[in-house]
Amino acid sequence: MPWRNAGSLGESFVKLAHDVLHVDDQYVADSIDGFTWWPSDLATRVSTDMGVFRHSQCVYRITAETDMLKGRGHLQQLAEALEHEMDHCTFSGPVYDEKADTIRLFCCVYATDEDSDWLKKTFAAAVAMQATEAYDMVQRLSQRFHATRACSEHPKSGIRSDHDPMVDRAVSFFHPSGDGPSRWIGDEGWKRAGWIMEREARHLDSDEHSRLAADFDWSCSEGTMHLEVRTDEPHPKLGNGLHCTLTVPMPLNTAAIGHLVIDLNTHEKTEYKRCHSLGSWCEHDGKLAFRMFMPNALYDPAVLEAVCVNMATRAIWTEEWFCDLKARAGR
């Protein structure tokens, strides 16, 4: 298949994800734009588009998606459970395919030549963590709600009765480096990120060493959207790294947040919004928020600035989305 030759930048992302994960090709089905892999009885699909020419460069959209659960009348219950689960997400968020009545984990990146080095490693890690997180959540939620697993089988090898060792190894691979202090403490990127936020945010507060906070316009109700990028909030499984949280000032109950988590993640999947879909909408401290965690093992000098640009772009997109929603509701 073409992606195995890595003839384009997008195909090189797909190939690296395949090679880094050491996937068992007995449980891989190739297609022209990528592959479907069964690390368990839940399929993971990795693919790239052909690239689109934007702003004097070719941009490739590379995606990863893992089947989890069938709705089967439990969608609202599952959505409310997932809003809490995703508070500790890494790179992927739950989306809902209404036609297939299937909840999946999803992430995607928009790659160009200038950002491919750090983004390739991050995407490969995102695929590994997605498969692991999907498997773990399905184990818990299918028992709790008697929900149906979104199982499928390889066209030749059949259904997989065990799970790939990678599903167990992903966390143990990232965790050791997380035992030390965040590698982003003292990074030069804090200053560059601050310069960007000064242009985009209403208010900026940064120590230029280990944390940054910024407020963004929010015209849908009172308050501002609040972004925090910090090094002092470890992930419960992966240890230290870089945690990003964008909070939306909306008074919502649990059911409403659960509904929005699925809606917003699904909308991000289907609409190009000018930034990577790495992370997830969730409930955080009783509020609707978007969260992403970058483990220490993925440290790169380019990450901090890129992550802050991504979160600032998401803040602008989020206000546009909610204001449009409010306008349509008022018609």
Salt bridges, closest charged atoms under 4 A:
ASP19 OD2 - LYS15 NZ 2.66
ASP19 OD1 - HIS18 ND1 2.94
ASP25 OD1 - ARG4 NH2 3.68
ASP25 OD1 - HIS18 NE2 2.95
ASP30 OD2 - ARG4 NE 2.78
ASP33 OD1 - ARG45 NH2 2.46
ASP41 OD1 - ARG149 NH2 2.62
GLU65 OE2 - LYS269 NZ 2.66
ASP67 OD1 - ARG104 NE 2.62
GLU83 OE2 - HIS84 NE2 3.81
GLU85 OE1 - ARG140 NH2 2.57
ASP87 OD1 - HIS284 ND1 2.82
ASP87 OD1 - ARG291 NE 3.03
ASP97 OD2 - ARG104 NH1 2.95
ASP136 OD2 - LYS237 NZ 3.74
ASP162 OD1 - ARG160 NE 2.92
ASP164 OD2 - ARG160 NH2 3.87
ASP168 OD2 - HIS163 NE2 2.97
ASP179 OD1 - HIS175 NE2 2.89
ASP205 OD2 - ARG211 NH1 3.39
ASP215 OD1 - HIS226 ND1 2.69
ASP217 OD1 - ARG202 NH2 2.84
GLU228 OE2 - HIS226 NE2 3.19
GLU228 OE1 - ARG230 NH1 2.96
ASP232 OD1 - ARG230 NE 2.72
GLU233 OE1 - HIS243 ND1 3.81
GLU233 OE2 - ARG291 NH2 3.01
ASP263 OD2 - HIS259 NE2 2.93
GLU268 OE1 - LYS273 NZ 3.57
GLU268 OE1 - ARG314 NH2 2.86
GLU271 OE1 - HIS267 NE2 2.84
GLU283 OE1 - HIS84 ND1 3.00
ASP285 OD2 - HIS284 NE2 3.41
ASP300 OD2 - LYS121 NZ 3.60
GLU305 OE1 - ARG192 NE 2.96
GLU320 OE1 - ARG274 NH2 3.30
ASP324 OD2 - ARG328 NH1 2.13
